[in-house]
Amino acid sequence: MPASPSPGLGRVITYLNPDALHPDAYVRGVVSGSHVVDPETGRSWVPVLLPNGSTTVLDTVNILRVQEADQDGNSKV
């Protein structure tokens, strides 16, 4: 299975929260590093900086939206 496309460093993303016990179904964060590919599944994972300052590693299949970048490659917020 080919790896899913991964958003670039610094891109603002909205994703489906995989934590069923969390009160928010959709969460925003900023991609904080390069993706890695799980060798067994072929899925891409990216580190994401969350609004509360913590970091999580997210399966890219959960990403619903990636903010468009401006001409310098920065996300428009």
C-alpha positions as MATLAB code, in Angstrom:
seq = 'MPASPSPGLGRVITYLNPDALHPDAYVRGVVSGSHVVDPETGRSWVPVLLPNGSTTVLDTVNILRVQEADQDGNSKV';
ca = [
       0.000    0.000    0.000;
       1.473    3.384   -0.970;
       1.938    6.049    1.693;
      -0.674    8.836    1.855;
       0.442   12.350    0.981;
       1.728   14.277    3.970;
       1.391   18.003    4.621;
       4.615   19.974    4.902;
       6.273   21.357    7.989;
       4.412   24.309    9.511;
       1.120   23.623    7.737;
      -2.049   24.108    9.786;
      -4.269   21.025    9.632;
      -7.736   20.049   10.804;
      -8.143   16.384   11.626;
     -10.626   13.869   12.956;
      -9.673   13.260   16.575;
      -8.887    9.546   17.024;
      -9.507    9.859   20.797;
     -13.162    8.862   21.205;
     -13.192   10.104   24.825;
     -12.039   13.643   23.902;
     -14.889   16.211   23.811;
     -13.803   17.647   20.430;
     -14.353   15.531   17.317;
     -12.264   17.856   15.143;
      -8.936   19.352   16.217;
      -6.503   21.815   14.637;
      -2.760   21.613   14.917;
       0.490   22.509   13.172;
       2.720   19.931   11.498;
       5.960   20.125   13.471;
       8.266   17.741   11.633;
       8.687   15.423    8.699;
       6.505   12.383    8.209;
       7.494    8.797    8.865;
       6.074    5.740    7.149;
       5.050    2.675    9.143;
       6.935   -0.168    7.405;
       4.197   -2.720    8.161;
       1.162   -0.726    6.990;
       2.707    1.816    4.622;
       0.777    4.625    6.356;
       2.328    8.046    6.862;
       2.417    9.620   10.319;
       3.271   13.245   11.137;
       4.140   14.990   14.407;
       1.548   17.665   15.230;
       1.818   20.540   17.703;
      -1.553   21.002   19.411;
      -3.062   24.255   20.745;
      -2.333   23.233   24.359;
       1.405   22.943   23.563;
       1.574   19.156   23.555;
       2.695   17.097   20.572;
       1.071   14.018   19.106;
       1.899   11.742   16.190;
      -1.028   11.543   13.795;
      -1.923    9.034   11.090;
      -2.378   11.149    7.954;
      -5.607    9.320    7.038;
      -7.273   11.348    9.835;
      -6.383   14.703    8.219;
      -9.486   16.374    6.803;
      -8.125   19.754    5.714;
      -4.753   21.396    5.130;
      -4.645   25.213    5.136;
      -3.461   26.650    1.848;
       0.036   28.078    1.903;
       1.030   31.537    0.751;
       3.803   32.091   -1.789;
       6.468   31.641    0.930;
       5.055   28.236    1.894;
       3.487   29.458    5.162;
      -0.058   28.477    6.088;
      -2.674   31.190    5.856;
      -4.551   31.491    9.132;
];
